[in-house]
Amino acid sequence: MIGGSVQVLYILLCVIGAALPLSQFVPWLSAHGLDVPLLLQQATSGHIAAFAWSDVLVSGVVVAVFVVAESARLAMRYWWWPLCCLVVGPSLALPMFLLLRERHLASAS
């Protein structure tokens, strides 16, 4: 995939990366409100849940470091968008950054 088709793929991955996590969080949020202690208790209620959340947290830190470092290296604008997307999760932030990076590289050439 070259150029525009990879950008379309990144946009599709952004939609999926936002839709899947939010499809699980929004119903929970509407049922419990922003009950952070309950959220943390349920997120760490078992080894598998704790495994999944620790993977997401580490991935989020890695994405943030990558976004900041690569954006500085390429002198990218709007580097902060993917960092804001980390509120949803790395599943949105990473494809958002890759889309912005692809567009930046295309405009530079």
Protein Blocks (a to p, Z undefined) as FASTA:
>chain_A
ZZjlmmmmmmmmmmmmmmmmmmmmmmmmmmnopafklmmmmmmmpmklmmmmmmmmmmmm
mmmmmmmmmmmmnopghklmmmmmmmnomklmmmmmmmmmmmmmmmmZZ
